Amino acid sequence: MIKQFDNYTLQAIAIASGFSNMSTFHSLFKKEIEMTPSSQYWDILKQGQV
């Protein structure tokens, strides 16, 4: 799934996922994944380490 979104900003991913704002996306992402949706997390995903 990450390859599908690797050229998108987090805001674009949030909107594409149905969130109306980054605050809600950030809060729910952190609750579910136990990490913030930071660029470091996306780098780890792209490398296949998660």
N, C-alpha and C positions, 0 to 999 in steps of 0.2 A: 504494500500500500504506500509506503513512503516514497517509492520511485515515482508514483503518480503525482506527488505534490512537491517534489524536490526543487522546483523552480518558483514556488509560491511563497508569499510572506505568511507569517502566522495569522495575520488579520484576514487574509484571503482564505486560508484554510478554515478559520473560525466561521466566516460568513458562508462558505461552501458547506459547512457542517450544520448550518441552520441557526447559528448563534447570532443575535442581533448586535452584540458588542464584545469587545475583547475581555472586559472584566468578568463576564459570566463564563466565557470560554476558559479563561485563566483559572478561575476558581474551581470549575468542574474538572478541568484537566488535572490540576494539582491534587484534587480529592481522589480521583480515579487512579492516576499514575504515580502519585506520591513524589512528583517532580514538577517544577514549573516548565511550561513549554518554551524553554530557552533554546538558543542556537546550539548550545553544548549538547542538549538532549537529542536534537535532530542530527547532529554530527555523529553521535553514538549510533543512532538508528541506521543512518546511511552506511556505516561501517559494519552493520550486522552484529553488533555486540549486545543487543538487547533482544 
